[in-house]
């Protein structure tokens, strides 16, 4: 069992960093929040968006779910939670960017590729959630049949991101902002093995590194 004292010690460091002195970060933030970006990321403990982006308190509005999925807009549909999160970030906080942040080695994507999202033989709830990305799985099975599991899972994870970007545009009040140029949508993929952050290009429909690798001194 994890030593809970480690987490409490972490809070002490957090408090010392952000609450110490008269000019503490929270002296401003207690008045309200105004993040510029909504980040929809996976629940995976290895892919914390605040840590990956070097964000401090108040910088980003984060929504985390299994496999960082966004369902299409449907008024009165099931799964209102994620839709409510998005609505609050857009309508109340007026975020300027929405980032879908996926990652390699995603358990939710693996469950989808293994068929748990289709058959629901094992998971009670994950199957009905990851089915949102069923089209990505079908594309993998159609276009990458016979490829190694790792290749298929990577492709499925990335295609699920592009699918979620399309689903975001089905929200009328998001599409209006994107078309007006007041909001931008981004698809990012954190490659845990390579330590790289890849970005989706709507022009090429591919993912490419967003940040150059550091130069190794010789």
Secondary structure by P-SEA (a helix, b strand, c coil): cccaaaaaaaaaaaaaaccccccccccccccbbbbcbbbbcccccccccccccccccccccccccccccccccccccccaaaaaaaaaacccccccbbbbccccccaaaaaaaaccccccccccccccccccaaaaaaaaaaccccccaaaaaaaaaaaaaaaaaaaaaacaaaaaaaaaccbbbbbbbbcccccbbbbbbccccccccccccccccc
